[in-house]
Amino acid sequence: MMFMAMTKTRKKRQQHKYRAQAGLHLKQRFVHCHLSKELRAKLATKKRAVQLRKGDKVKVLVGEKKGTTGKVSEVDLNNSKVYIEGITSKKAKGNEVLAPVDPSNLEIIEGDFSDADRKRVLERSK
C-alpha cells in the first residue's frame, strides 16, 4: 500500500504534512475503526478494523465521553473525524453542535455488513 511507504518517518511535521495533503482515497484509511470482539465473533472474521460508515453504532473508548454509545451521523474524510449522535459540545452562544471524535478512540458495536463492499472486505480475512 502506498500510504504505508510514505509514513515511515518519525518526524511529526512530515507525518502531519502527509496526512493533510493525502488524497481522499488515502484518507479513507484514516477513518477505519476497530470491531468489538463480539462483532468479530459474530461475523466470523479475523479483520480487526473496517471503515466507519454513517449508521454504524459505536462506543467511545477514550476521552471525556468514554463509555458513551451512539450512532454515527457523519464521517468527515477531510478532517478524519466522526460525528456521533448524543455527543455534543456547547458553542459560545449556547448552541449545541455535534462534537468531532477521532476514529481511533472508537469501537464498532453494530453495523450493516450486508453491503457488497463490506462483505468483500470481510470475506478476504476468513
ABEGO torsion letter per residue (X at the ends): XAAAAAAABABAAAAAAAAAABBAAAAAAAABBBBBAAAAAAAGBABABBBBBBGBBBBBABEAABGBBBBBABBBAAAGBBBBBGBBBBBAAGBBBBBBBBAAABBBABBBAABAAAAAAAAAAX
